[in-house]
Structures are given as C-alpha cells and as structure tokens.
Amino acid sequence: MNERTARPGGRGAVASDLGPQADGTEMPPDLSFTTPGGLRHRAPARFGPELGRVVRPPLLARELMLGDAWKGVQVRLSSADVRDPHEFQALEAEVGAALTVHRAFFGSPFQGLFPVPVGYDMDAAEPFLIYATPRGGPATGLVHGISTTDQRIIERDLVLAVRLLEGLGLVHRGIVPAAVRWDGERAQLWDLGATARIGAPRTPWGTAPYASPEQRAGVGEVDARDALWSTAQLMYQLVAGRQGRPDGPPADLDAYRSLAQSLGDAFAPRAEDRPTPARLLGLLAPDPDPATVLMAGPDPLEPYRREFEAVLDRKRAAVGIDGHAGRAEHDGIGGTGGIGGQGVPRGPGAGAAEGYGAPLDDRPRENLHPPGQDRGRLRGWLGGTTDRERGRSGRGRR
C-alpha cells in the first residue's frame, strides 16, 4: 500500500508537506494510526517486503519501520479486498481479538505469549493493524523433531495461552503449526482472528487433524477443550515429525511416553472427555492458576470502545454491511460488536478455504472455495511453504 493514497483528511491520511531531510534525501511519508490506549499517533513509516507465514489469507503482512529504529509488522487488507465484506471482517476479527488480549495482559508476564498490537486504522484506504515483531519463526520449521526440553516448554506455553484465553471467554480455533512461533525459549500464539466465544454454537471450522471432529463438523457449542485437541495434535507432529489421526489418539502414541503422559487425554474425540485447560496446566506448570487473577482491575480501554465501534460502523456502511446485523449474526469474539467482552464479528466465509472457516448461511460448501491460487496460498501458510519456495524447490513441504 502506498500510504499517500489514503483519503485526504481521513483517519488514514498522511502528511503531504514532507520536505527533504538535511542530507537532501526524501523523508518517508507519515503513517497515522490509533494506539491500543486510544491515542492518535503519527510517525514516518518505511515498508519492507511482504512476509509469508505470519498471517492467514486474505490478510497480508509486511515489514514496517516507524521513525528511525522501531521495527514491526503491518497486517492489512489490500485495496482490492477491502470492499469484500467477508474479507474485511477477517481483519476486523483480528483487530478486535488483538485488542481484547492486549487489554487483559499488557504489562503482565503473559504478554509475550500473544502478538503485541501497537496500532490500527480500520478507516484507511487499506485498513491495517500494526504488531511488534513476531517471536522467532513458525513451528512449521520444526519438522525434524524437538528435544524433550523444548517439548515441555512449547506445550506448557500453548496450554497456558489456551487457559488465559478461556479466562477471557475465548477459544482459539486455529492452533496449527503456522500460527505458533518459537524462538528457542518461548512460544507465541498468532492468528487471533480465529477465536470464538465459549458457548457459542460451533460452525464448521478448521482442517484435520488440527481441528477436533466436533469443531470440523460444527456440532455442539464452542468449548475451551477444542483448543487442547489442537495443541495435542500440533505437539504430536513436532515430536513425531508427522501428522496424527483426525479422529482420535495416534496409533503409536505410547511410543512417545512424555507426550502421552502430558497430553494423552487431550486426544479424546469428544471435548467432554478431555481435561480442562486448568487441570492440564496444573500438571504442566503447578503454579497458581493465572486466569483467576486476570480481571481484577478496571478496563483501561473503556473510554475508547465507542470511538472504535463508530469507526467500524462507518467502514461497514462503506462496504454495504449492516453493522447491527453483522454483530448479531457472525461468530467473532462475542456477538454484539465492540472490543473485549463485546467482540468484533467474523463474517461467513472469512478464512473459509481449506476448512479455515465455514458459512453461516445455506450456500453449498463446495462453492465457498477460492480460486486455485488462493487455495495454494492457504496450503502454503498452513504447511509453511511459500509460493516462491514451492517454485524454487519444485514441491511443497507437507
């Protein structure tokens, strides 16, 4: 996106009177955005190359430098996608979930378990969200197995993340290798737009083996233990170097005793037969349950909720979405719109390809798949291989 294309005077506008610097070089344009605390901020912005394996299509990601030193990632919708209501709602869900999590954990020891939002602008020509630089690399790079020590850390961090989200009333439905990052010391869980409210009706979502049978079928209600199935399947792949079974425990689970001891019960096909996140976390990290002390203080973002919602309503109107209907009908983080407990809706078909989402209407499932190129992008993100890498090697990674 060329930020100079933002509407004049709009919330995504940039400075038009930037002159040359002292050395005669052109100053970069300013990028204007709202911080998680609700303050409007503007800084010179330089954009780097597009990044793969950071966000799930249709969202795009690229390197970003603000000022002279700060580096992060800008997640955005392209100008071609922004008028599609379903694709706009994918970014809307990501922003809403990111702000919810940030409000709950900012300044706590748990902040690094999730991507850290720095700013957003849903009214720009290409709406965007700015994150701090991701931790490490995607877990898709751990295809040759991991040590027992690393296994314990990753599974502890993921179960802790699941438990913390449960404390917010959320379930992450998209725990797959591409959404988990690892730097050799700690894990970080991305793709926050894949969250749903606990107790909401399940809709078909996800892909085997990472999504549980109930989640893929869209039966029953969203349960925090859905994410434990995904965690167990991910850990099996990291330990064994291959995917597990889509409908139950791996046939050779007993060969991996440390995994069987920690996450064996999480492979149960039905959520009610799996341990709760709190019980499993007590086994992996026998400390006081962090989720019991999360919401003791007042909400620091309460004064800014209405402003944020007003921005989203203007954008919904611009792309032909009934804001009130959208909040009630879509299964984003909440059911009534807004940030935190109110939520930002996720539209039907957002991330629908390759099982990443499901329609909330009666269209045939086969009509929801995107063109072949888009399916390839999703497979590449899930499997950890970009289009460029597939072209260079002649084949994609499993």
C-alpha positions as MATLAB code, in Angstrom:
seq = 'MNERTARPGGRGAVASDLGPQADGTEMPPDLSFTTPGGLRHRAPARFGPELGRVVRPPLLARELMLGDAWKGVQVRLSSADVRDPHEFQALEAEVGAALTVHRAFFGSPFQGLFPVPVGYDMDAAEPFLIYATPRGGPATGLVHGISTTDQRIIERDLVLAVRLLEGLGLVHRGIVPAAVRWDGERAQLWDLGATARIGAPRTPWGTAPYASPEQRAGVGEVDARDALWSTAQLMYQLVAGRQGRPDGPPADLDAYRSLAQSLGDAFAPRAEDRPTPARLLGLLAPDPDPATVLMAGPDPLEPYRREFEAVLDRKRAAVGIDGHAGRAEHDGIGGTGGIGGQGVPRGPGAGAAEGYGAPLDDRPRENLHPPGQDRGRLRGWLGGTTDRERGRSGRGRR';
ca = [
       0.000    0.000    0.000;
       1.208    3.490   -0.795;
       0.012    5.365    2.263;
      -0.256    8.536    0.170;
      -3.346    7.024   -1.442;
      -5.311    7.352    1.809;
      -8.278    9.669    1.638;
      -7.350   13.332    2.169;
      -8.124   14.359    5.714;
      -9.305   10.855    6.633;
      -8.093    8.781    9.535;
      -5.669    7.027    7.198;
      -4.342   10.264    5.709;
      -0.633   11.026    5.626;
       1.305   14.247    5.702;
       1.514   15.898    2.291;
       4.019   18.618    3.167;
       7.022   16.479    3.967;
      10.173   18.087    2.656;
      13.660   16.708    2.159;
      15.894   15.887    5.094;
      19.092   17.754    5.820;
      21.083   15.424    3.581;
      18.714   16.058    0.679;
      17.008   12.647    0.765;
      13.227   12.471    0.715;
      11.571   11.891    4.071;
       9.246    8.888    4.253;
       5.506    9.548    4.492;
       3.826    9.556    7.878;
       1.603    6.677    8.901;
      -1.332    7.645   11.106;
      -2.926    5.152   13.492;
      -4.674    4.710   16.837;
      -2.756    3.064   19.657;
      -4.335    0.342   21.839;
      -4.731    3.017   24.503;
      -6.903    5.098   22.189;
      -4.374    7.822   21.343;
      -3.887    9.035   17.798;
      -0.266    8.727   16.664;
       1.682    9.563   13.530;
       5.229    8.614   12.576;
       7.374    8.355    9.439;
       6.932    4.859    8.019;
       9.051    2.715    5.739;
       7.695   -0.562    4.385;
       9.698   -3.696    3.715;
       8.947   -6.820    1.695;
       5.838   -8.928    2.056;
       6.170  -11.647    4.692;
       4.874  -15.186    4.417;
       3.827  -17.459    7.284;
       2.810  -14.544    9.537;
      -0.939  -14.158    8.953;
      -3.645  -16.252    7.354;
      -5.002  -15.160    3.948;
      -6.720  -12.950    2.918;
      -4.651  -10.805    5.304;
      -1.236   -9.625    4.154;
       1.830   -8.815    6.236;
       4.969   -6.824    5.568;
       7.879   -5.403    7.495;
       7.440   -1.924    8.909;
       9.834    0.640   10.358;
       8.430    3.595   12.269;
      10.754    6.538   12.772;
      14.442    5.697   12.658;
      14.566    2.499   14.659;
      11.300    0.816   15.697;
      10.543   -2.289   13.637;
       7.372   -4.309   13.489;
       4.846   -5.881   11.147;
       1.903   -4.289    9.393;
      -1.058   -6.634    8.829;
      -3.514   -5.288    6.275;
      -6.114   -5.894    3.606;
      -5.249   -4.989    0.037;
      -7.241   -2.258   -1.679;
      -8.746   -4.958   -3.906;
     -10.022   -6.939   -0.901;
     -11.214   -4.155    1.356;
     -14.647   -3.827   -0.260;
     -15.398   -7.524    0.212;
     -17.447   -7.694    3.452;
     -16.227  -11.179    4.334;
     -12.567  -10.312    3.914;
     -12.930   -7.022    5.768;
     -14.456   -8.919    8.678;
     -11.371  -11.163    8.784;
      -9.258   -8.118    9.644;
     -11.979   -6.804   11.944;
     -11.911  -10.062   13.911;
      -8.115   -9.961   14.152;
      -8.088   -6.375   15.431;
     -10.859   -6.954   17.952;
      -9.233  -10.069   19.386;
      -5.781   -8.483   19.484;
      -7.075   -5.509   21.476;
      -9.020   -7.761   23.826;
      -5.949   -9.847   24.613;
      -3.698   -6.810   24.854;
      -6.012   -5.085   27.315;
      -6.029   -8.169   29.533;
      -2.313   -8.994   29.554;
      -0.403   -5.786   28.814;
       2.436   -5.402   31.293;
       1.979   -8.928   32.661;
       4.364  -11.890   32.297;
       1.885  -13.351   29.791;
       2.005  -10.534   27.250;
       4.660  -12.263   25.125;
       2.505  -15.356   24.607;
       0.469  -13.408   22.044;
       1.239  -10.905   19.282;
       1.548   -7.397   20.690;
      -0.581   -4.769   18.890;
       0.914   -1.302   18.521;
      -1.756    0.485   16.492;
      -4.536    0.135   13.936;
      -6.621    2.102   11.455;
      -9.790    0.492   10.133;
     -10.685    3.583    8.103;
      -7.552    3.762    5.944;
      -7.621    3.044    2.204;
      -6.045   -0.287    3.144;
      -7.134   -0.980    6.749;
      -4.305   -2.276    8.900;
      -3.082   -3.464   12.259;
       0.496   -2.988   13.477;
       2.144   -5.687   15.584;
       5.505   -5.778   17.303;
       7.977   -8.087   15.575;
       6.880  -11.737   15.887;
       8.786  -14.022   18.204;
      11.156  -16.443   16.442;
       9.880  -18.426   13.474;
       6.805  -20.563   12.759;
       6.610  -24.063   14.191;
       6.441  -25.360   10.617;
      10.230  -25.120   10.699;
      10.454  -27.740   13.469;
       9.835  -30.610   11.066;
      12.770  -32.722   12.206;
      11.550  -33.168   15.765;
      12.274  -31.344   19.009;
      14.008  -32.159   22.265;
      12.061  -33.193   25.329;
      13.027  -29.907   26.983;
      11.646  -27.859   24.092;
       8.561  -30.052   24.016;
       7.780  -29.282   27.647;
       8.202  -25.544   27.141;
       6.087  -25.353   23.986;
       3.250  -27.460   25.339;
       3.273  -25.528   28.624;
       3.150  -22.193   26.801;
       0.348  -23.303   24.493;
      -1.781  -24.740   27.292;
      -1.151  -21.562   29.281;
      -2.300  -19.481   26.290;
      -5.420  -21.640   25.969;
      -6.163  -21.210   29.669;
      -5.645  -17.439   29.545;
      -7.963  -17.104   26.561;
     -10.512  -19.239   28.396;
     -10.351  -16.686   31.207;
     -11.448  -14.087   28.644;
     -14.278  -16.315   27.427;
     -12.445  -17.112   24.177;
     -11.307  -20.247   22.358;
      -8.599  -20.256   19.695;
      -9.874  -22.441   16.853;
      -6.783  -22.135   14.653;
      -3.850  -23.655   16.550;
      -1.808  -25.029   13.652;
       1.977  -25.055   13.044;
       1.858  -21.817   11.038;
       0.097  -19.965   13.887;
       2.621  -20.966   16.575;
       6.020  -19.294   16.733;
       9.094  -20.451   18.615;
      12.391  -18.685   19.324;
      14.124  -21.458   21.261;
      12.912  -20.160   24.610;
       9.207  -19.300   24.450;
       6.229  -19.937   22.197;
       3.878  -17.296   20.827;
       0.339  -17.898   19.529;
      -0.782  -15.872   16.490;
      -3.910  -15.778   14.270;
      -6.084  -14.260   16.989;
      -8.847  -13.692   14.445;
      -9.579  -17.414   14.743;
     -11.009  -17.000   18.248;
     -14.657  -17.626   19.100;
     -16.787  -17.173   22.190;
     -17.114  -20.046   24.642;
     -20.647  -21.397   24.492;
     -21.390  -20.063   21.007;
     -22.761  -22.634   18.531;
     -19.908  -24.326   16.722;
     -19.688  -23.730   12.996;
     -17.585  -25.943   10.722;
     -14.081  -24.595   11.100;
     -10.520  -25.795   10.681;
      -8.745  -28.620    8.972;
      -7.800  -32.138   10.051;
      -6.048  -33.186   12.138;
      -5.658  -29.886   13.998;
      -9.366  -29.126   14.397;
     -11.304  -31.577   16.554;
     -14.011  -33.783   14.993;
     -16.760  -31.731   16.684;
     -15.239  -28.473   15.518;
     -14.879  -29.635   11.919;
     -18.458  -30.902   11.909;
     -19.835  -27.764   13.526;
     -21.866  -29.574   16.179;
     -22.448  -28.543   19.784;
     -21.027  -25.448   21.441;
     -17.571  -23.897   21.358;
     -15.529  -25.338   24.237;
     -12.104  -24.360   25.562;
     -11.119  -28.015   25.274;
     -11.388  -27.702   21.475;
      -8.063  -25.861   21.616;
      -6.487  -28.631   23.699;
      -7.173  -31.138   20.903;
      -5.388  -28.773   18.504;
      -2.477  -28.375   20.912;
      -2.117  -32.128   21.290;
      -2.155  -32.669   17.519;
       0.419  -29.942   16.994;
       2.722  -31.358   19.668;
       2.457  -34.849   18.205;
       3.554  -33.517   14.814;
       6.513  -31.704   16.372;
       7.604  -34.761   18.357;
       6.903  -37.488   15.788;
       7.582  -35.497   12.626;
       4.238  -36.396   11.045;
       0.578  -35.600   11.434;
      -1.655  -37.565   13.752;
      -5.044  -39.174   13.189;
      -8.000  -36.854   12.565;
     -10.431  -38.770   14.809;
      -8.512  -39.900   17.885;
      -5.131  -40.606   19.501;
      -2.211  -41.508   17.222;
      -1.774  -45.252   16.896;
       1.818  -45.021   18.161;
       1.213  -42.501   20.950;
       2.633  -44.905   23.553;
       5.972  -44.737   21.746;
       6.225  -41.098   22.823;
       5.887  -41.537   26.553;
       6.481  -37.921   27.557;
       3.733  -36.732   25.196;
       1.354  -39.498   26.269;
       1.855  -38.544   29.913;
       1.195  -34.838   29.391;
      -1.341  -34.579   26.552;
      -2.583  -38.131   26.045;
      -6.092  -37.409   27.327;
      -6.403  -34.329   25.078;
      -6.679  -36.636   22.036;
     -10.164  -37.757   23.119;
     -12.558  -37.226   20.169;
     -15.200  -35.556   22.368;
     -14.486  -32.359   24.266;
     -16.235  -33.620   27.399;
     -13.716  -36.463   27.662;
     -10.677  -34.179   27.607;
      -9.202  -32.499   30.695;
      -9.962  -28.840   31.257;
      -7.228  -26.299   30.456;
      -6.878  -25.512   34.179;
      -6.368  -29.167   35.070;
      -3.858  -29.723   32.288;
      -1.990  -26.529   33.129;
      -1.779  -27.672   36.746;
       0.040  -30.780   35.505;
       2.453  -28.867   33.257;
       3.048  -25.813   35.480;
       1.929  -26.391   39.084;
       1.727  -22.706   39.992;
      -1.331  -20.654   40.973;
      -3.793  -20.516   38.086;
      -3.082  -17.182   36.332;
      -6.576  -16.941   34.885;
      -8.084  -16.486   38.343;
      -6.486  -13.041   38.813;
      -6.728  -11.614   35.290;
      -9.581   -9.151   35.532;
      -9.136   -7.628   38.958;
      -8.661   -4.049   37.738;
     -10.839   -1.677   35.704;
     -10.816   -1.761   31.924;
      -8.362    0.967   30.739;
      -9.803    0.951   27.200;
     -13.426    1.526   28.174;
     -13.377    5.216   27.120;
     -12.303    4.244   23.603;
     -14.724    1.434   22.837;
     -17.393    3.677   21.368;
     -14.903    5.510   19.157;
     -13.551    2.217   17.831;
     -17.049    0.900   17.200;
     -18.022    4.110   15.381;
     -15.060    3.658   13.032;
     -16.084    0.082   12.297;
     -19.685    1.143   11.686;
     -18.535    3.689    9.107;
     -16.429    1.072    7.369;
     -19.278   -1.463    7.450;
     -21.559    1.104    5.869;
     -18.970    1.823    3.176;
     -18.832   -1.831    2.143;
     -22.567   -2.459    2.463;
     -22.677   -4.294    5.808;
     -25.489   -3.701    8.272;
     -23.455   -3.103   11.410;
     -26.147   -4.214   13.850;
     -26.983   -7.319   11.864;
     -23.327   -8.150   11.414;
     -22.666   -8.040   15.117;
     -25.567  -10.306   15.931;
     -25.166  -12.844   13.162;
     -21.455  -13.625   12.957;
     -19.398  -15.781   15.273;
     -16.489  -13.492   16.093;
     -15.282  -12.759   19.598;
     -18.633  -12.014   21.071;
     -21.966  -11.467   19.471;
     -22.763   -7.796   19.824;
     -19.788   -5.929   18.381;
     -17.112   -3.870   20.088;
     -13.883   -4.740   21.856;
     -13.268   -7.145   24.672;
     -16.471   -8.525   26.112;
     -18.439   -7.056   23.200;
     -16.357   -8.526   20.402;
     -15.843   -7.888   16.710;
     -17.800  -10.135   14.330;
     -16.325  -12.527   11.851;
     -18.302  -12.932    8.662;
     -19.315  -16.088    6.857;
     -16.569  -17.285    4.603;
     -13.814  -15.357    6.373;
     -10.953  -17.806    6.155;
     -13.346  -20.380    4.724;
     -10.986  -22.045    2.284;
      -9.400  -25.374    3.167;
     -11.551  -25.734    6.283;
     -10.394  -22.488    7.925;
     -13.923  -21.253    8.206;
     -17.450  -22.103    7.339;
     -20.515  -20.336    6.035;
     -23.223  -19.201    8.370;
     -25.713  -19.312    5.511;
     -27.052  -22.129    3.334;
     -24.687  -21.904    0.386;
     -23.212  -25.251   -0.698;
     -19.805  -25.825    0.859;
     -18.153  -26.542   -2.491;
     -18.986  -23.049   -3.753;
     -17.037  -21.427   -0.940;
     -13.580  -22.471   -2.090;
     -11.498  -19.670   -3.592;
      -9.683  -19.932   -6.930;
      -6.800  -22.371   -7.101;
      -4.211  -19.681   -6.445;
      -5.864  -18.721   -3.141;
      -6.148  -22.362   -2.087;
      -2.434  -22.678   -2.736;
      -1.740  -19.641   -0.550;
      -3.645  -21.199    2.336;
      -1.948  -24.570    1.900;
       1.409  -22.819    1.820;
       0.659  -20.895    5.002;
      -0.576  -23.998    6.778;
       2.322  -26.144    5.613;
       4.988  -23.484    5.984;
       5.988  -23.207    2.317;
       5.557  -20.009    0.350;
       4.685  -19.841   -3.344;
       8.216  -18.709   -4.102;
       9.727  -21.632   -2.190;
       7.467  -24.123   -3.954;
       8.565  -22.740   -7.292;
      12.217  -22.978   -6.338;
      12.100  -26.496   -4.949;
       9.520  -27.927   -7.302;
       7.444  -29.259   -4.451;
       5.787  -28.056   -1.251;
       6.524  -29.192    2.253;
       3.952  -31.472    3.774;
];
